[in-house]
Amino acid sequence: MSKKQATINSQKGIEKIIEWAKQEIKKGIFPEKGAYPDVSLLIETGKDCLIDRKYKSAIKYFDDALFLNPKNGSAWYHKGIAHYATGQGHDALKSFNKSIKYDCLNYSAIYYIGRLEQKLGFNENLSRFYKALDKKIDKIKKEIERTKKKFKIS
């Protein structure tokens, strides 16, 4: 079996698993409350599609991953990348915002949010974001100084 045929068979297998999981979810059987299935294979396949510039296919895999686990920050982030690459700025922005909701340390998503808000003309939001960030940095600096004084660190 060729590598291409193995990939096609693998993708068909993934699609069968997704369809089964969707049916189970509709029946209310799967997943248990608060438990989500591992969607890493779907995300990795979507990332492969991104590399191959097959953005519609990538979005489909990320959507399937998010159907099974709507709180997966990585799936939201990569879906945002696919939307960004196709010029769908508003959809990308929604995906990146969802990404940081579930993975607040995803600095790449924060970067893309800033770029998109600037590109889409949301300069007022961007200005508020930077002001809030400056306040947070000032607060952290003050806390560092207090800690240094408390523990007599120079």
Secondary structure as a PSIPRED ss2 file (coil, helix, strand):
# PSIPRED VFORMAT (PSIPRED V4.0)

   1 M C   1.000  0.000  0.000
   2 S C   1.000  0.000  0.000
   3 K H   0.000  1.000  0.000
   4 K H   0.000  1.000  0.000
   5 Q H   0.000  1.000  0.000
   6 A H   0.000  1.000  0.000
   7 T H   0.000  1.000  0.000
   8 I H   0.000  1.000  0.000
   9 N H   0.000  1.000  0.000
  10 S H   0.000  1.000  0.000
  11 Q H   0.000  1.000  0.000
  12 K H   0.000  1.000  0.000
  13 G H   0.000  1.000  0.000
  14 I H   0.000  1.000  0.000
  15 E H   0.000  1.000  0.000
  16 K H   0.000  1.000  0.000
  17 I H   0.000  1.000  0.000
  18 I H   0.000  1.000  0.000
  19 E H   0.000  1.000  0.000
  20 W H   0.000  1.000  0.000
  21 A H   0.000  1.000  0.000
  22 K H   0.000  1.000  0.000
  23 Q H   0.000  1.000  0.000
  24 E H   0.000  1.000  0.000
  25 I H   0.000  1.000  0.000
  26 K H   0.000  1.000  0.000
  27 K H   0.000  1.000  0.000
  28 G C   1.000  0.000  0.000
  29 I C   1.000  0.000  0.000
  30 F C   1.000  0.000  0.000
  31 P C   1.000  0.000  0.000
  32 E C   1.000  0.000  0.000
  33 K C   1.000  0.000  0.000
  34 G C   1.000  0.000  0.000
  35 A C   1.000  0.000  0.000
  36 Y C   1.000  0.000  0.000
  37 P C   1.000  0.000  0.000
  38 D C   1.000  0.000  0.000
  39 V C   1.000  0.000  0.000
  40 S H   0.000  1.000  0.000
  41 L H   0.000  1.000  0.000
  42 L H   0.000  1.000  0.000
  43 I H   0.000  1.000  0.000
  44 E H   0.000  1.000  0.000
  45 T H   0.000  1.000  0.000
  46 G H   0.000  1.000  0.000
  47 K H   0.000  1.000  0.000
  48 D H   0.000  1.000  0.000
  49 C H   0.000  1.000  0.000
  50 L H   0.000  1.000  0.000
  51 I H   0.000  1.000  0.000
  52 D C   1.000  0.000  0.000
  53 R C   1.000  0.000  0.000
  54 K C   1.000  0.000  0.000
  55 Y H   0.000  1.000  0.000
  56 K H   0.000  1.000  0.000
  57 S H   0.000  1.000  0.000
  58 A H   0.000  1.000  0.000
  59 I H   0.000  1.000  0.000
  60 K H   0.000  1.000  0.000
  61 Y H   0.000  1.000  0.000
  62 F H   0.000  1.000  0.000
  63 D H   0.000  1.000  0.000
  64 D H   0.000  1.000  0.000
  65 A H   0.000  1.000  0.000
  66 L H   0.000  1.000  0.000
  67 F H   0.000  1.000  0.000
  68 L H   0.000  1.000  0.000
  69 N C   1.000  0.000  0.000
  70 P C   1.000  0.000  0.000
  71 K C   1.000  0.000  0.000
  72 N C   1.000  0.000  0.000
  73 G H   0.000  1.000  0.000
  74 S H   0.000  1.000  0.000
  75 A H   0.000  1.000  0.000
  76 W H   0.000  1.000  0.000
  77 Y H   0.000  1.000  0.000
  78 H H   0.000  1.000  0.000
  79 K H   0.000  1.000  0.000
  80 G H   0.000  1.000  0.000
  81 I H   0.000  1.000  0.000
  82 A H   0.000  1.000  0.000
  83 H H   0.000  1.000  0.000
  84 Y H   0.000  1.000  0.000
  85 A H   0.000  1.000  0.000
  86 T C   1.000  0.000  0.000
  87 G C   1.000  0.000  0.000
  88 Q C   1.000  0.000  0.000
  89 G H   0.000  1.000  0.000
  90 H H   0.000  1.000  0.000
  91 D H   0.000  1.000  0.000
  92 A H   0.000  1.000  0.000
  93 L H   0.000  1.000  0.000
  94 K H   0.000  1.000  0.000
  95 S H   0.000  1.000  0.000
  96 F H   0.000  1.000  0.000
  97 N H   0.000  1.000  0.000
  98 K H   0.000  1.000  0.000
  99 S H   0.000  1.000  0.000
 100 I H   0.000  1.000  0.000
 101 K H   0.000  1.000  0.000
 102 Y H   0.000  1.000  0.000
 103 D C   1.000  0.000  0.000
 104 C C   1.000  0.000  0.000
 105 L C   1.000  0.000  0.000
 106 N C   1.000  0.000  0.000
 107 Y H   0.000  1.000  0.000
 108 S H   0.000  1.000  0.000
 109 A H   0.000  1.000  0.000
 110 I H   0.000  1.000  0.000
 111 Y H   0.000  1.000  0.000
 112 Y H   0.000  1.000  0.000
 113 I H   0.000  1.000  0.000
 114 G H   0.000  1.000  0.000
 115 R H   0.000  1.000  0.000
 116 L H   0.000  1.000  0.000
 117 E H   0.000  1.000  0.000
 118 Q H   0.000  1.000  0.000
 119 K H   0.000  1.000  0.000
 120 L C   1.000  0.000  0.000
 121 G C   1.000  0.000  0.000
 122 F C   1.000  0.000  0.000
 123 N H   0.000  1.000  0.000
 124 E H   0.000  1.000  0.000
 125 N H   0.000  1.000  0.000
 126 L H   0.000  1.000  0.000
 127 S H   0.000  1.000  0.000
 128 R H   0.000  1.000  0.000
 129 F H   0.000  1.000  0.000
 130 Y H   0.000  1.000  0.000
 131 K H   0.000  1.000  0.000
 132 A H   0.000  1.000  0.000
 133 L H   0.000  1.000  0.000
 134 D H   0.000  1.000  0.000
 135 K H   0.000  1.000  0.000
 136 K H   0.000  1.000  0.000
 137 I H   0.000  1.000  0.000
 138 D H   0.000  1.000  0.000
 139 K H   0.000  1.000  0.000
 140 I H   0.000  1.000  0.000
 141 K H   0.000  1.000  0.000
 142 K H   0.000  1.000  0.000
 143 E H   0.000  1.000  0.000
 144 I H   0.000  1.000  0.000
 145 E H   0.000  1.000  0.000
 146 R H   0.000  1.000  0.000
 147 T H   0.000  1.000  0.000
 148 K H   0.000  1.000  0.000
 149 K H   0.000  1.000  0.000
 150 K H   0.000  1.000  0.000
 151 F C   1.000  0.000  0.000
 152 K C   1.000  0.000  0.000
 153 I C   1.000  0.000  0.000
 154 S C   1.000  0.000  0.000
